[in-house]
Amino acid sequence: MIHVVAQPEPASFDEKVRQKGIAWLREKNIPLDQPLPPKAKLEPYWQDCLDDMHKSYNGCCAYLAIFFERVTGGGTVDHFVAKSKHAGLAYEWSNYRLACSRMNSRKGVYDDVLDPFEVETGWFRLEFGTGHIFPNPHLSDEQQEAVQVTIDRLGLDDARNRDMRARHYQDYRDGFYTADFLKRQSPFVWSEADRQGLL
């Protein structure tokens, strides 16, 4: 993960998502500031802003820090504060993180994952030979634990993700990627290569 800069709400968001969502919640007598009642299922108006999210966040998953094409259908709106825990935030742009479907599924309703808006670049470190990701050893013990919990919760260091990161860097080394393309395609790998003087 790297730091993700929160992007401004699109001009059409209030009409397309927030107003419809809040009206639906009020119609169903669901309090905006309370957890979602058991078995209640929200209307997914947030799907109407996914194109805007993809464009605003340059198509990069906030958790895996890789680019994905919108046409694949693999992009989702992650509610950083889970919908089940705060119904009103289900329709708030500020609570949305662009995520690939696998990361969104792994995060689920857990609240022990670091917020990409608050993570600082350099908290997560990368070993290029293996693609292994690990906490920056210079962080406080508490910060290292939070980084490791996030890695474990999202499976950021599983075999597939390790292979992907190692492959992205090797493709750059082999000349298949330019540094600029690597930065767009795999910004975490690029940031670590830049930090380590490998570009």
C-alpha positions in Angstrom: 0.0 0.0 0.0 1.0 3.6 -0.6 -0.6 6.9 0.4 -3.8 7.6 -1.6 -4.8 11.3 -1.9 -8.5 11.7 -1.4 -10.1 13.1 -4.5 -12.9 15.7 -4.6 -16.5 14.5 -4.9 -17.7 14.6 -8.5 -20.3 17.3 -9.3 -22.9 14.6 -10.1 -22.4 12.5 -7.0 -25.0 14.2 -4.8 -27.8 13.7 -7.3 -26.8 10.3 -8.5 -25.9 8.7 -5.2 -26.3 10.6 -2.0 -29.8 12.0 -2.5 -31.2 8.7 -3.7 -29.5 6.8 -0.9 -30.7 9.0 1.9 -34.2 9.1 0.5 -34.2 5.3 0.4 -33.0 5.1 4.0 -35.6 7.5 5.2 -38.3 5.6 3.3 -37.3 2.4 5.1 -37.0 4.2 8.4 -33.3 3.3 8.7 -31.4 5.9 10.9 -28.5 7.5 9.1 -26.2 7.4 12.1 -26.8 3.8 13.2 -25.8 0.3 12.1 -27.8 -1.3 9.4 -30.7 -3.4 10.8 -30.1 -7.2 10.6 -30.9 -8.7 7.1 -31.5 -5.2 5.6 -30.0 -4.9 2.2 -29.1 -1.4 0.8 -29.9 -0.1 -2.6 -26.4 0.0 -4.4 -26.6 3.5 -5.7 -22.9 3.8 -5.2 -22.4 1.7 -8.3 -23.4 4.7 -10.3 -20.2 6.5 -9.3 -17.8 3.7 -10.2 -16.8 5.3 -13.5 -16.1 8.5 -11.7 -14.1 6.7 -9.0 -12.0 4.9 -11.5 -11.2 8.1 -13.3 -10.6 10.1 -10.1 -8.2 7.5 -8.7 -6.4 6.7 -12.0 -7.8 3.2 -12.0 -5.6 2.0 -9.1 -6.8 -0.3 -6.3 -6.4 1.6 -3.1 -5.2 -1.5 -1.2 -3.2 -3.5 -3.8 -1.8 -0.4 -5.5 -2.1 -1.7 -9.1 -3.9 -0.4 -12.1 -6.9 -2.3 -13.4 -8.9 -1.6 -16.6 -12.5 -0.5 -16.0 -13.6 -2.8 -18.8 -12.7 -5.9 -16.8 -15.5 -5.3 -14.4 -13.2 -6.1 -11.6 -13.5 -2.7 -9.9 -15.6 -2.1 -6.8 -16.5 0.6 -4.4 -15.2 -0.3 -1.0 -17.0 1.3 1.9 -14.1 1.9 4.3 -16.5 2.1 7.2 -18.7 -0.9 6.5 -22.3 -0.3 5.4 -23.5 -2.6 8.1 -21.9 -0.4 10.8 -23.0 3.0 9.7 -25.9 3.1 7.2 -25.6 6.8 6.3 -22.0 6.4 5.2 -23.1 4.0 2.5 -23.8 6.9 0.3 -20.9 9.2 1.1 -18.1 9.7 -1.4 -15.6 10.3 1.5 -16.2 6.8 2.7 -15.4 5.2 -0.6 -12.1 3.6 -1.7 -11.6 2.2 -5.2 -10.8 -1.5 -4.8 -10.4 -4.5 -7.0 -13.0 -7.1 -6.1 -10.6 -9.5 -4.4 -9.3 -6.8 -2.0 -12.8 -5.6 -1.3 -14.0 -9.1 -0.5 -11.0 -9.8 1.8 -11.5 -6.5 3.7 -15.2 -7.2 4.2 -16.5 -5.6 7.4 -13.2 -5.7 9.3 -12.1 -2.5 10.8 -8.4 -3.4 11.3 -7.2 -2.5 7.8 -5.3 0.8 7.5 -7.0 3.5 5.6 -5.1 4.2 2.3 -5.9 7.9 2.8 -3.9 7.9 6.1 -1.1 5.5 5.2 2.2 7.2 4.5 4.3 6.1 1.6 7.2 4.0 3.0 5.2 2.2 5.7 5.1 -0.9 3.5 8.5 -2.2 2.2 9.2 -4.5 -0.7 11.9 -7.1 -1.4 12.3 -7.1 -5.1 13.7 -10.6 -5.6 10.7 -12.3 -4.1 7.9 -9.7 -4.1 7.7 -10.0 -0.3 6.0 -7.1 1.4 6.6 -6.2 5.0 6.4 -3.4 7.5 9.0 -0.7 7.6 11.3 -1.7 10.5 11.8 1.9 11.4 8.1 2.4 12.4 7.0 2.2 16.0 6.0 -1.2 17.3 2.4 -0.1 17.1 2.6 1.1 13.5 4.5 -2.1 12.5 1.7 -4.2 14.0 -1.0 -2.2 12.2 0.9 -2.6 8.9 1.3 -6.4 9.5 -2.4 -6.8 10.4 -3.3 -5.1 7.1 -1.0 -7.3 5.1 -2.4 -10.4 6.8 -6.0 -9.3 6.5 -5.8 -8.5 2.8 -3.4 -11.2 1.9 -1.1 -8.7 0.4 1.9 -11.1 0.8 0.3 -14.2 -0.6 2.0 -16.1 -3.4 0.1 -14.5 -6.2 0.7 -11.0 -5.0 4.3 -11.6 -4.4 4.7 -13.0 -7.9 2.8 -10.1 -9.4 5.0 -7.5 -7.8 8.2 -9.3 -8.7 7.0 -9.7 -12.2 6.1 -6.1 -12.6 9.6 -5.0 -11.5 11.3 -7.7 -13.7 9.3 -6.5 -16.7 10.7 -3.0 -16.0 14.2 -4.4 -15.7 13.8 -6.4 -18.9 12.7 -3.2 -20.8 9.1 -4.2 -21.3 8.0 -1.3 -19.0 9.3 2.2 -18.9 9.6 3.8 -15.5 6.6 6.0 -16.3 4.5 3.0 -17.3 5.6 1.1 -14.1 4.5 4.1 -12.0 1.0 4.0 -13.6 0.7 0.2 -13.7 2.2 -0.6 -10.3 2.7 2.5 -8.2 3.8 0.7 -5.0 6.5 -1.2 -6.9 7.5 2.0 -8.6 7.7 3.9 -5.3 9.8 1.2 -3.7 12.1 1.0 -6.7 12.5 4.8 -6.6 13.2 4.8 -2.8 15.8 2.1 -3.2 17.5 3.8 -6.2 16.6 1.1 -8.6 15.0 3.1 -11.4 
